[in-house]
Amino acid sequence: MKSKKLAKSKPGPSTEKFLDIAEIRDDMVLLKDGTVRAVLLVSSINFALKSTDEQEAIIQAYMMFLNSLEYPIQIVIQSRRMNIDAYMNQLLEQQRTMQNDLLREQIADYRNFVMQLVDLGQIMQKMFYVVIPYDPLTNKKKNFFSRFSEAISPAAAAHLNRKQLEDRIEQLARRTEIAQGQLNSMGLSSARLDTQGLVELYYNVYNPDLFEGEKLSDVSQIQFEDSSHVTEK
């Protein structure tokens, strides 16, 4: 006979336990080891259509960008199904307000055509990201003991004090501004993802199937019981 205790299934560990992310706040990702990340959404250029001189200029600018880095970065290319919900809603609003019956019918036909084209063709779009890190141990402007004391207070323990958090925000902002300027020299525009954008990005990465059917709400409208990981010290 089997014991009733053995028969009961034990709940598995939470998925959160296996993630490196401790928290997303202040337009940055806090990892469990106490380091932080900023994510830039970067535009693309058609290198093949550039002239020889333009291609050489881009290559030289890219080389200068890599040689100037004092820390590792991560370049991520993500393919996802094109989301045209905002465009479809805009067309629907025009259809509702259009006074001309013929134009209203044409807008409706066009909406149906675009929706069928996207569904049948499975049109994908590529997104380009640059992940910029900051680790207190790599800050050469501080002495070793100061860097070490900040590194041994990881975000996983929820004991980042206000000074440590502000230092991470400031240092990450500096690195982000410099990286954006260097990307701009290559003809690439970029934008730093805010908290909402970061949440949507990682939600899509870890839940690609759910992302299409279940849209996220604005994080500013979500209520938490106790989301503060900052202590006043």
NULUMDO-404796 format. One record per residue (C-alpha): residue in three letters; x, y, z. Coordinates in Angstrom, 1 decimal, always signed. Each point is the difference from the previous one (the first is absolute). Layout:
+------+--------+--------+--------+
| code |     px |     py |     pz |
+------+--------+--------+--------+
|  Ala |      X |      Y |      Z |
...
+------+--------+--------+--------+
This chain:
+------+--------+--------+--------+
| code |     px |     py |     pz |
+------+--------+--------+--------+
|  Met |   +0.0 |   +0.0 |   +0.0 |
|  Lys |   +1.2 |   +3.5 |   -0.8 |
|  Ser |   +0.2 |   +2.6 |   +2.6 |
|  Lys |   -2.5 |   +2.9 |   -0.4 |
|  Lys |   +2.9 |   +2.4 |   +0.6 |
|  Leu |   +1.9 |   -1.5 |   -2.9 |
|  Ala |   -3.0 |   +0.0 |   -2.2 |
|  Lys |   -0.4 |   +3.8 |   +0.3 |
|  Ser |   +1.8 |   +1.8 |   -2.8 |
|  Lys |   +2.3 |   +2.7 |   +1.2 |
|  Pro |   -0.2 |   +3.3 |   -1.7 |
|  Gly |   +3.0 |   +0.7 |   -2.2 |
|  Pro |   +2.3 |   +3.1 |   +0.5 |
|  Ser |   -1.3 |   +3.3 |   -1.4 |
|  Thr |   +1.2 |   +1.1 |   -3.4 |
|  Glu |   +1.2 |   +3.2 |   +1.6 |
|  Lys |   +2.7 |   -2.1 |   +1.8 |
|  Phe |   +1.7 |   -0.8 |   -3.3 |
|  Leu |   +0.1 |   +3.6 |   -1.3 |
|  Asp |   +3.0 |   +2.3 |   +0.4 |
|  Ile |   -2.3 |   +3.0 |   +0.3 |
|  Ala |   -0.8 |   +1.2 |   +3.5 |
|  Glu |   -2.0 |   +3.1 |   -1.0 |
|  Ile |   -0.7 |   +2.5 |   -2.8 |
|  Arg |   -0.3 |   +3.6 |   +1.1 |
|  Asp |   +1.3 |   +3.5 |   -0.8 |
|  Asp |   +0.5 |   -0.9 |   -3.7 |
|  Met |   +2.5 |   -2.8 |   +0.8 |
|  Val |   +0.2 |   -3.7 |   +0.8 |
|  Leu |   +1.4 |   -0.9 |   +3.4 |
|  Leu |   +1.6 |   -3.5 |   +0.0 |
|  Lys |   +0.3 |   -2.3 |   +3.0 |
|  Asp |   +3.8 |   +0.6 |   +0.2 |
|  Gly |   -0.4 |   +3.7 |   +0.6 |
|  Thr |   +0.8 |   +1.1 |   -3.5 |
|  Val |   -2.3 |   +2.0 |   -2.3 |
|  Arg |   -0.8 |   +0.2 |   -3.7 |
|  Ala |   -1.4 |   +2.6 |   -2.4 |
|  Val |   -1.4 |   -1.0 |   -3.3 |
|  Leu |   +0.1 |   +2.2 |   -3.2 |
|  Leu |   -2.3 |   -0.6 |   -2.9 |
|  Val |   +2.1 |   +0.7 |   -3.1 |
|  Ser |   -1.0 |   +0.8 |   -3.5 |
|  Ser |   +1.5 |   -1.8 |   -3.0 |
|  Ile |   +1.6 |   +1.1 |   -3.3 |
|  Asn |   +0.3 |   -1.8 |   -3.3 |
|  Phe |   +3.8 |   -0.3 |   -0.3 |
|  Ala |   -0.2 |   -1.5 |   -3.5 |
|  Leu |   -1.6 |   +3.1 |   -1.4 |
|  Lys |   +2.6 |   +2.3 |   +1.3 |
|  Ser |   +2.9 |   +1.2 |   -2.2 |
|  Thr |   +3.5 |   -1.2 |   +0.5 |
|  Asp |   +1.0 |   +3.1 |   +1.8 |
|  Glu |   -3.0 |   -0.1 |   +2.3 |
|  Gln |   +0.6 |   -3.7 |   +0.7 |
|  Glu |   +3.6 |   +0.7 |   +1.0 |
|  Ala |   -1.1 |   +2.9 |   +2.2 |
|  Ile |   -2.6 |   -2.3 |   +1.8 |
|  Ile |   +2.7 |   -2.7 |   +0.5 |
|  Gln |   +2.4 |   +2.6 |   +1.5 |
|  Ala |   -2.6 |   +1.4 |   +2.3 |
|  Tyr |   -0.9 |   -3.6 |   +1.1 |
|  Met |   +3.6 |   -0.7 |   +0.7 |
|  Met |   +0.4 |   +3.1 |   +2.1 |
|  Phe |   -3.2 |   -0.9 |   +1.9 |
|  Leu |   +1.4 |   -3.5 |   +0.9 |
|  Asn |   +3.5 |   +1.3 |   +0.8 |
|  Ser |   -1.4 |   +2.6 |   +2.4 |
|  Leu |   -2.0 |   -2.5 |   +2.1 |
|  Glu |   +1.4 |   -0.6 |   +3.5 |
|  Tyr |   -2.7 |   -2.5 |   +0.8 |
|  Pro |   -1.8 |   -2.9 |   -1.9 |
|  Ile |   -3.2 |   +0.7 |   -1.8 |
|  Gln |   -2.6 |   -2.4 |   -1.5 |
|  Ile |   -1.5 |   +0.5 |   -3.5 |
|  Val |   -3.3 |   -1.8 |   -0.4 |
|  Ile |   -2.0 |   -0.5 |   -3.2 |
|  Gln |   -3.5 |   -1.2 |   +0.7 |
|  Ser |   -2.5 |   -1.1 |   -2.6 |
|  Arg |   -3.6 |   +0.3 |   +0.9 |
|  Arg |   -3.4 |   +0.0 |   -1.8 |
|  Met |   -0.9 |   +3.5 |   -1.1 |
|  Asn |   -2.4 |   +1.7 |   +2.3 |
|  Ile |   -2.4 |   +2.3 |   -1.9 |
|  Asp |   -2.6 |   +0.4 |   +2.7 |
|  Ala |   +0.5 |   +3.8 |   +0.3 |
|  Tyr |   -0.1 |   +0.4 |   -3.7 |
|  Met |   -3.2 |   -2.0 |   -0.2 |
|  Asn |   -1.6 |   +2.0 |   +2.8 |
|  Gln |   +0.9 |   +3.2 |   -1.8 |
|  Leu |   -1.7 |   -1.2 |   -3.2 |
|  Leu |   -3.0 |   -1.2 |   +1.9 |
|  Glu |   -0.4 |   +3.5 |   +1.6 |
|  Gln |   +0.3 |   +1.6 |   -3.5 |
|  Gln |   -2.7 |   -2.4 |   -1.3 |
|  Arg |   -2.3 |   +1.0 |   +2.8 |
|  Thr |   +0.4 |   +3.8 |   -0.5 |
|  Met |   +0.0 |   -0.1 |   -3.8 |
|  Gln |   -3.1 |   +1.8 |   -1.4 |
|  Asn |   +0.5 |   -1.3 |   -3.6 |
|  Asp |   -1.6 |   -3.4 |   -0.3 |
|  Leu |   +2.2 |   -1.1 |   -2.9 |
|  Leu |   +3.2 |   +1.0 |   +1.9 |
|  Arg |   -1.3 |   -1.8 |   +3.1 |
|  Glu |   -0.5 |   -3.2 |   -2.0 |
|  Gln |   +3.5 |   +0.3 |   -1.5 |
|  Ile |   +1.6 |   +0.4 |   +3.4 |
|  Ala |   -1.9 |   -3.1 |   +1.2 |
|  Asp |   +1.2 |   -2.0 |   -3.0 |
|  Tyr |   +3.5 |   +1.2 |   +0.5 |
|  Arg |   +0.0 |   -1.0 |   +3.7 |
|  Asn |   -1.2 |   -3.5 |   -0.9 |
|  Phe |   +2.7 |   -0.3 |   -2.7 |
|  Val |   +2.8 |   +1.0 |   +2.4 |
|  Met |   -1.2 |   -2.4 |   +2.7 |
|  Gln |   -0.2 |   -2.9 |   -2.4 |
|  Leu |   +3.4 |   +0.9 |   -1.4 |
|  Val |   +1.6 |   -0.1 |   +3.4 |
|  Asp |   -1.8 |   -3.2 |   +1.1 |
|  Leu |   +0.8 |   -1.9 |   -3.2 |
|  Gly |   +3.5 |   +1.3 |   -0.6 |
|  Gln |   +1.1 |   -0.1 |   +3.7 |
|  Ile |   +1.9 |   +3.2 |   -0.6 |
|  Met |   +2.9 |   +0.3 |   +2.4 |
|  Gln |   +2.0 |   +3.1 |   +1.1 |
|  Lys |   +3.5 |   +0.1 |   +1.4 |
|  Met |   +0.8 |   +2.0 |   +3.1 |
|  Phe |   +3.5 |   +1.1 |   +0.9 |
|  Tyr |   +1.1 |   +0.5 |   +3.6 |
|  Val |   +3.2 |   +1.0 |   +1.8 |
|  Val |   +0.2 |   -1.0 |   +3.6 |
|  Ile |   +2.3 |   +2.2 |   +2.1 |
|  Pro |   +1.1 |   -1.3 |   +3.4 |
|  Tyr |   +1.4 |   +1.6 |   +3.2 |
|  Asp |   +1.8 |   -1.9 |   +2.7 |
|  Pro |   +1.3 |   +1.9 |   +3.0 |
|  Leu |   +3.1 |   -2.1 |   +0.0 |
|  Thr |   +1.0 |   +1.4 |   -3.4 |
|  Asn |   -0.2 |   +3.7 |   +1.1 |
|  Lys |   +3.7 |   +1.0 |   +0.0 |
|  Lys |   -0.8 |   +3.4 |   +1.5 |
|  Lys |   -0.7 |   -1.6 |   +3.3 |
|  Asn |   +2.5 |   -1.8 |   +2.2 |
|  Phe |   -0.1 |   -3.8 |   +0.4 |
|  Phe |   -1.6 |   -0.2 |   +3.4 |
|  Ser |   -2.8 |   +2.4 |   -1.1 |
|  Arg |   -0.7 |   -2.1 |   -3.1 |
|  Phe |   +0.1 |   -3.2 |   +1.9 |
|  Ser |   -2.4 |   +1.2 |   +2.7 |
|  Glu |   -2.5 |   +1.0 |   -2.6 |
|  Ala |   +0.3 |   -3.3 |   -1.9 |
|  Ile |   -0.7 |   -2.2 |   +3.0 |
|  Ser |   -3.4 |   +1.6 |   +0.5 |
|  Pro |   -1.9 |   -1.7 |   -2.8 |
|  Ala |   -3.5 |   +1.0 |   -1.1 |
|  Ala |   -1.1 |   -3.5 |   +0.7 |
|  Ala |   +0.2 |   +0.6 |   +3.7 |
|  Ala |   -2.1 |   +3.1 |   -0.4 |
|  His |   +2.4 |   +2.2 |   +1.9 |
|  Leu |   +1.2 |   +2.5 |   -2.6 |
|  Asn |   +0.1 |   +3.3 |   +1.9 |
|  Arg |   -1.0 |   +3.3 |   -1.6 |
|  Lys |   +3.6 |   +1.1 |   -0.6 |
|  Gln |   +0.9 |   -3.3 |   -1.8 |
|  Leu |   -3.1 |   +0.2 |   -2.2 |
|  Glu |   +0.6 |   +3.6 |   -0.9 |
|  Asp |   +3.6 |   -0.8 |   -0.9 |
|  Arg |   -1.2 |   -2.8 |   -2.3 |
|  Ile |   -2.5 |   +2.3 |   -1.7 |
|  Glu |   +2.6 |   +2.8 |   -0.5 |
|  Gln |   +2.8 |   -2.3 |   -1.3 |
|  Leu |   -2.4 |   -1.8 |   -2.3 |
|  Ala |   -1.4 |   +3.2 |   -1.4 |
|  Arg |   +3.5 |   +1.2 |   -0.8 |
|  Arg |   +0.9 |   -3.1 |   -1.9 |
|  Thr |   -3.3 |   +0.1 |   -1.8 |
|  Glu |   +0.5 |   +3.6 |   -1.2 |
|  Ile |   +3.6 |   -0.8 |   -1.2 |
|  Ala |   -1.2 |   -3.1 |   -1.9 |
|  Gln |   -2.9 |   +1.9 |   -1.6 |
|  Gly |   +2.4 |   +2.6 |   -1.3 |
|  Gln |   +2.4 |   -2.6 |   -1.5 |
|  Leu |   -2.9 |   -1.8 |   -1.6 |
|  Asn |   -1.2 |   +3.3 |   -1.5 |
|  Ser |   +3.4 |   +0.4 |   -1.6 |
|  Met |   -0.7 |   -3.1 |   -2.0 |
|  Gly |   -3.4 |   +1.3 |   -1.1 |
|  Leu |   -1.9 |   -2.0 |   +2.5 |
|  Ser |   -2.7 |   +1.5 |   +2.1 |
|  Ser |   -0.8 |   -1.5 |   +3.4 |
|  Ala |   -2.4 |   +0.3 |   +2.9 |
|  Arg |   +0.4 |   -1.3 |   +3.5 |
|  Leu |   -2.8 |   -2.2 |   +1.1 |
|  Asp |   -2.0 |   +1.2 |   +3.0 |
|  Thr |   -1.3 |   -2.2 |   +2.7 |
|  Gln |   -3.2 |   -0.9 |   -2.0 |
|  Gly |   +2.1 |   -0.8 |   -3.1 |
|  Leu |   +2.4 |   -2.2 |   +2.0 |
|  Val |   -2.9 |   -1.9 |   +1.6 |
|  Glu |   -1.6 |   -0.6 |   -3.4 |
|  Leu |   +3.3 |   -1.1 |   -1.5 |
|  Tyr |   +0.8 |   -2.6 |   +2.6 |
|  Tyr |   -3.6 |   -1.1 |   +0.2 |
|  Asn |   +0.1 |   -0.6 |   -3.8 |
|  Val |   +3.4 |   -1.9 |   +0.3 |
|  Tyr |   -1.2 |   -2.3 |   +2.8 |
|  Asn |   -3.6 |   -0.4 |   -1.3 |
|  Pro |   +0.0 |   +0.3 |   -3.8 |
|  Asp |   -3.3 |   -1.9 |   -0.4 |
|  Leu |   -1.9 |   +1.9 |   +2.7 |
|  Phe |   +1.3 |   +3.4 |   -1.2 |
|  Glu |   -2.2 |   +0.0 |   -3.1 |
|  Gly |   -3.2 |   -0.9 |   +1.8 |
|  Glu |   +0.5 |   +1.7 |   +3.4 |
|  Lys |   +1.1 |   +3.6 |   -0.1 |
|  Leu |   +1.7 |   +1.6 |   +3.0 |
|  Ser |   -1.6 |   +2.8 |   +1.8 |
|  Asp |   +1.9 |   +3.2 |   +0.8 |
|  Val |   +2.3 |   -0.8 |   +2.9 |
|  Ser |   -0.8 |   +3.3 |   +1.6 |
|  Gln |   -3.6 |   -1.2 |   +0.4 |
|  Ile |   +1.0 |   -3.3 |   +1.7 |
|  Gln |   -0.1 |   +0.0 |   +3.7 |
|  Phe |   +2.5 |   -1.9 |   +2.1 |
|  Glu |   -0.1 |   -0.9 |   +3.7 |
|  Asp |   +3.6 |   +0.9 |   +0.6 |
|  Ser |   +2.2 |   +0.5 |   -3.1 |
|  Ser |   +2.7 |   +2.2 |   +1.6 |
|  His |   +3.4 |   -1.6 |   +0.2 |
|  Val |   +1.7 |   +3.1 |   +1.2 |
|  Thr |   +0.9 |   +0.7 |   +3.6 |
|  Glu |   +0.8 |   +3.4 |   +1.5 |
|  Lys |   +3.6 |   -0.3 |   +1.2 |
+------+--------+--------+--------+
